[in-house]
Amino acid sequence: MLYPLVLRPLAAEPWAGPDEAGWDATTPYGYGGPFAWGAPPPAAEPFWAAAEGWLREGRVVCTFARLSLFPAELLAFRGEVAESETVGEVES
């Protein structure tokens, strides 16, 4: 399993104080993880339990993930998923 994240310090935000200890996390630009290869669906639960513990200990208050377009690569996602209906549309 692979879940690449970019951690961004909240203290760098203009609205936060310099002593703000929290972080937010996002997947790198493009479509990201969590990815799984050869992992049966039940493997998702222990992964998410460990990931949530790590995020909590690291004071990550928010995550945003762009998911892969290939369902065979996706690890069952724990959280709200929104699909964009405007992908590929260009206004002229």
Beta strands, then each sheet from edge to edge (+ up, - down):
strand 1: 6-9
strand 2: 23-26
strand 3: 60-64
sheet 1: 1+ 2- 3-
end
